[in-house]
Amino acid sequence: MLRIPTRWFPLALMAAVFLAGASANDSIDVIAVEAAGPLKDPDADFWVDAPVTRVGMQPQVVTLPHHADIAVTEVRVRAAHNGRWIGVLLEWRDANPRDLLVPDTFGDQAAIQFPVQSPASPMMGNSGGLVNIMQWRAAFQRDLEKGSPGIRDLYPFALVDLYPDEVLNLTDARAFTGALGVDNPVSRPFDSPVLDQVAEGWGTVTVKPVQKADGWGVWRDGTWRVAFTRPMIPLTADDPELLPGSESMVALAVWDGHNQEVGARKSWSVWIPLRIEE
């Protein structure tokens, strides 16, 4: 029996994933459209002209925590560009949308990933294989649409006598502000429900200081339609290059909050070829 040295396991795994991705899905064709500005409207007419690629999703069972019982097994993908912005539309079935977070509950999320350096693993990149990850969160979008939920929205029966910032100075009250108090970038207010991030492997996802990605989601008749968009021309070294007439790759991830999916518990895809129309 062939024995693979332990230090080679990550490379062997990456090779297996690349080989699986070579024939797992058809390519995604990015059509040219005349729409102006960021392509972030999931109900825009131009999506009808974009060919649909059905992407099979698989459970994340490589790193702990595993999650074999995924809710989303297929995502329909369309893509378009207008010479300045590229847009990717994801559609998947979800009978129980979740966009409000309270303890022990999770929200719906989706992400698309482009390689920045090559070779890069579709599983959040690897050392020397930087990837760009655009992640949409239903809870972020709810806050933008309806405003941040108050204490009564999250805990209808809670009683609050006072808040720390009412009796403490700003420095002392900081300890009571949770993630915001330790400068967690995900806790800061954003203008978009899509986070622009980079990664070089598991546990390395970093929110970019300058956010260029955008997008929006619509849930209707049991289906999420989420559009992602970003500039095609790289403005910094950690941006992907997605120019008209070029080819790249894209990988997907979806989290179903109702199915207790969060973090590593998700459905994901291998790399899918991306062909951008001139």
C-alpha positions as CSV (number, residue, x, y, z in Angstrom):
1,M,0.0,0.0,0.0
2,L,1.3,3.5,-0.9
3,R,2.0,5.6,2.1
4,I,1.9,9.3,1.7
5,P,4.2,11.3,4.2
6,T,2.1,13.3,6.6
7,R,3.6,16.6,5.5
8,W,2.3,15.9,2.0
9,F,-1.4,15.5,3.0
10,P,-2.4,19.2,2.3
11,L,-0.8,18.9,-1.2
12,A,-2.4,15.6,-1.9
13,L,-5.8,16.9,-0.8
14,M,-5.4,20.0,-2.9
15,A,-4.5,17.9,-5.9
16,A,-7.6,15.7,-5.4
17,V,-9.8,18.8,-5.1
18,F,-8.4,20.3,-8.3
19,L,-8.9,17.0,-10.2
20,A,-12.4,16.7,-9.0
21,G,-13.1,20.3,-10.0
22,A,-11.8,19.8,-13.5
23,S,-14.9,17.8,-14.5
24,A,-17.4,18.4,-11.8
25,N,-19.2,21.4,-13.4
26,D,-19.5,23.2,-16.7
27,S,-17.9,26.6,-17.1
28,I,-19.7,29.8,-16.2
29,D,-19.9,32.2,-19.2
30,V,-19.9,35.9,-18.2
31,I,-21.9,37.8,-20.8
32,A,-21.4,41.4,-21.7
33,V,-24.3,43.7,-20.9
34,E,-25.0,47.4,-21.3
35,A,-26.2,48.1,-17.8
36,A,-24.4,50.9,-16.0
37,G,-22.7,50.8,-12.6
38,P,-22.4,47.8,-10.2
39,L,-24.4,44.8,-11.3
40,K,-26.0,44.1,-7.9
41,D,-29.8,44.0,-8.7
42,P,-30.9,40.3,-8.6
43,D,-34.1,41.3,-10.5
44,A,-32.4,43.1,-13.3
45,D,-33.6,42.1,-16.8
46,F,-30.1,41.3,-18.2
47,W,-29.8,38.2,-16.0
48,V,-32.4,36.5,-18.3
49,D,-29.9,36.6,-21.1
50,A,-27.1,35.0,-19.1
51,P,-26.8,31.2,-19.5
52,V,-27.5,29.1,-16.3
53,T,-24.8,26.8,-14.9
54,R,-26.0,24.3,-12.3
55,V,-23.4,23.8,-9.7
56,G,-23.5,20.7,-7.4
57,M,-22.7,21.5,-3.8
58,Q,-21.0,19.2,-1.4
59,P,-20.8,19.0,2.4
60,Q,-17.7,20.3,4.2
61,V,-16.2,17.1,5.8
62,V,-12.5,18.0,5.5
63,T,-11.9,20.1,8.6
64,L,-13.7,20.1,11.9
65,P,-16.5,20.8,12.5
66,H,-17.9,18.5,9.8
67,H,-21.4,19.0,8.4
68,A,-22.6,16.1,6.3
69,D,-26.3,17.0,6.2
70,I,-26.3,20.1,4.1
71,A,-29.5,21.8,3.1
72,V,-28.4,23.3,-0.3
73,T,-27.2,20.7,-2.8
74,E,-27.4,22.8,-6.0
75,V,-26.9,26.4,-6.9
76,R,-27.9,28.0,-10.2
77,V,-25.3,30.5,-11.4
78,R,-25.5,33.3,-14.0
79,A,-22.8,36.0,-14.6
80,A,-22.5,39.2,-16.5
81,H,-20.2,42.2,-16.9
82,N,-20.3,45.8,-18.3
83,G,-16.6,46.3,-18.9
84,R,-16.1,47.9,-15.4
85,W,-18.0,45.6,-13.0
86,I,-18.5,41.9,-13.0
87,G,-21.7,40.4,-11.5
88,V,-22.5,36.9,-10.3
89,L,-26.1,35.8,-9.5
90,L,-26.7,32.8,-7.3
91,E,-30.1,31.1,-6.9
92,W,-30.9,28.3,-4.4
93,R,-34.0,26.9,-2.8
94,D,-34.7,27.8,0.9
95,A,-38.1,27.3,2.4
96,N,-37.1,28.9,5.7
97,P,-35.1,32.1,5.3
98,R,-33.3,33.3,8.4
99,D,-32.0,36.9,8.7
100,L,-32.4,37.7,12.4
101,L,-29.7,36.5,14.8
102,V,-30.4,35.6,18.5
103,P,-28.4,33.1,20.7
104,D,-28.3,29.6,19.2
105,T,-29.6,30.7,15.8
106,F,-27.7,31.4,12.6
107,G,-28.5,33.4,9.5
108,D,-28.4,32.5,5.8
109,Q,-25.2,33.4,4.0
110,A,-23.5,32.8,0.6
111,A,-20.1,33.5,-0.7
112,I,-18.2,33.4,-4.0
113,Q,-14.4,33.1,-4.2
114,F,-11.9,34.1,-6.9
115,P,-8.2,33.1,-7.0
116,V,-5.7,36.0,-6.7
117,Q,-2.6,33.8,-6.6
118,S,-2.1,30.4,-8.3
119,P,-2.3,27.6,-7.5
120,A,-5.0,28.2,-4.9
121,S,-7.2,25.7,-3.1
122,P,-11.0,26.2,-3.5
123,M,-11.2,25.7,0.3
124,M,-10.3,29.3,1.2
125,G,-7.0,29.2,-0.5
126,N,-3.6,28.1,0.9
127,S,-0.2,29.5,1.9
128,G,1.0,31.3,-1.2
129,G,-2.4,30.8,-2.9
130,L,-4.4,34.0,-1.9
131,V,-8.1,34.1,-2.7
132,N,-10.7,36.9,-2.7
133,I,-13.9,35.9,-0.9
134,M,-17.1,38.0,-1.2
135,Q,-19.6,36.9,1.5
136,W,-23.2,38.0,1.6
137,R,-25.1,37.8,4.9
138,A,-28.8,38.0,5.2
139,A,-28.6,39.5,8.7
140,F,-26.4,42.4,7.4
141,Q,-29.0,43.0,4.7
142,R,-31.9,43.0,7.2
143,D,-30.1,45.7,9.2
144,L,-29.6,47.8,6.1
145,E,-33.3,47.4,5.1
146,K,-35.0,47.7,8.5
147,G,-32.4,49.1,10.8
148,S,-30.5,47.3,13.5
149,P,-32.8,45.2,15.8
150,G,-33.4,46.6,19.3
151,I,-33.4,44.7,22.6
152,R,-37.2,44.2,22.3
153,D,-36.8,42.7,18.8
154,L,-34.2,40.1,20.0
155,Y,-35.5,39.5,23.6
156,P,-39.2,40.4,23.9
157,F,-39.3,39.6,27.6
158,A,-36.0,41.1,28.7
159,L,-35.9,43.8,31.4
160,V,-33.1,46.4,31.3
161,D,-32.6,48.8,34.1
162,L,-29.7,50.7,32.4
163,Y,-26.9,50.3,30.0
164,P,-23.2,50.6,30.9
165,D,-22.7,53.5,28.5
166,E,-25.3,55.4,30.6
167,V,-23.3,55.4,33.8
168,L,-19.7,54.7,32.6
169,N,-17.3,56.8,30.6
170,L,-16.5,55.7,27.0
171,T,-13.3,53.8,27.9
172,D,-14.8,51.8,30.7
173,A,-18.0,51.0,28.8
174,R,-16.0,49.6,25.9
175,A,-15.6,46.3,27.8
176,F,-19.4,45.8,27.6
177,T,-19.7,46.4,23.9
178,G,-18.8,42.8,22.8
179,A,-17.0,42.3,19.5
180,L,-17.3,46.1,18.7
181,G,-15.2,46.8,21.8
182,V,-12.3,44.7,20.5
183,D,-12.5,46.3,17.0
184,N,-13.8,43.2,15.3
185,P,-14.3,44.5,11.7
186,V,-17.4,42.4,11.1
187,S,-19.2,44.3,13.9
188,R,-18.7,47.7,12.3
189,P,-21.5,49.2,10.3
190,F,-21.2,48.6,6.6
191,D,-22.9,50.1,3.6
192,S,-23.4,46.7,1.9
193,P,-24.5,43.3,3.0
194,V,-21.4,41.8,1.2
195,L,-18.0,41.6,2.9
196,D,-14.9,41.9,0.7
197,Q,-12.3,39.5,2.3
198,V,-9.1,37.6,1.5
199,A,-7.7,34.3,2.8
200,E,-4.8,32.0,2.5
201,G,-6.3,28.9,4.1
202,W,-8.6,27.8,6.9
203,G,-8.8,30.3,9.7
204,T,-7.2,33.1,7.8
205,V,-10.2,35.0,6.5
206,T,-9.5,38.8,6.8
207,V,-11.9,41.6,6.1
208,K,-10.2,44.0,3.7
209,P,-9.8,47.6,5.0
210,V,-11.2,49.0,1.8
211,Q,-14.5,47.4,0.7
212,K,-15.0,47.2,-3.1
213,A,-17.5,44.4,-3.2
214,D,-21.3,44.9,-3.2
215,G,-24.4,43.0,-3.8
216,W,-28.0,42.4,-2.7
217,G,-30.3,39.4,-2.1
218,V,-34.1,38.8,-2.6
219,W,-36.0,36.0,-1.1
220,R,-39.2,35.1,-3.0
221,D,-41.4,32.0,-3.4
222,G,-39.0,29.8,-1.5
223,T,-35.8,30.9,-3.4
224,W,-32.9,33.2,-2.6
225,R,-31.5,35.2,-5.5
226,V,-28.3,36.9,-4.4
227,A,-26.2,39.1,-6.7
228,F,-22.5,39.8,-6.1
229,T,-20.5,42.5,-7.9
230,R,-17.0,43.9,-7.8
231,P,-14.7,45.9,-10.1
232,M,-13.1,43.9,-12.9
233,I,-9.8,45.8,-12.8
234,P,-7.6,45.0,-9.7
235,L,-6.9,48.2,-7.7
236,T,-4.6,46.5,-5.1
237,A,-2.4,43.4,-5.0
238,D,-5.1,41.4,-3.2
239,D,-7.8,42.0,-5.8
240,P,-8.6,39.4,-8.5
241,E,-8.0,40.2,-12.2
242,L,-11.3,39.6,-14.1
243,L,-10.8,41.5,-17.4
244,P,-13.0,41.1,-20.5
245,G,-11.7,38.3,-22.7
246,S,-9.9,36.6,-19.9
247,E,-10.5,33.3,-18.0
248,S,-10.5,32.7,-14.3
249,M,-12.2,30.4,-11.8
250,V,-14.9,30.7,-9.1
251,A,-15.9,28.6,-6.1
252,L,-19.1,28.9,-4.1
253,A,-20.3,28.4,-0.5
254,V,-23.8,28.5,1.0
255,W,-24.9,28.4,4.6
256,D,-28.5,27.6,5.6
257,G,-29.2,29.2,9.0
258,H,-32.3,27.2,9.6
259,N,-30.2,24.0,9.2
260,Q,-27.7,25.3,11.9
261,E,-25.0,26.0,9.3
262,V,-22.3,28.5,10.2
263,G,-18.5,28.7,9.8
264,A,-17.1,25.4,8.6
265,R,-20.6,23.9,8.6
266,K,-21.6,24.7,5.0
267,S,-22.0,23.4,1.5
268,W,-19.3,24.3,-0.9
269,S,-18.2,23.7,-4.5
270,V,-14.9,23.0,-6.2
271,W,-13.4,25.5,-8.7
272,I,-15.5,26.2,-11.8
273,P,-14.0,27.7,-14.9
274,L,-15.1,31.3,-15.5
275,R,-15.0,32.6,-19.1
276,I,-15.4,36.4,-19.5
277,E,-16.8,37.6,-22.8
278,E,-14.8,40.2,-24.7
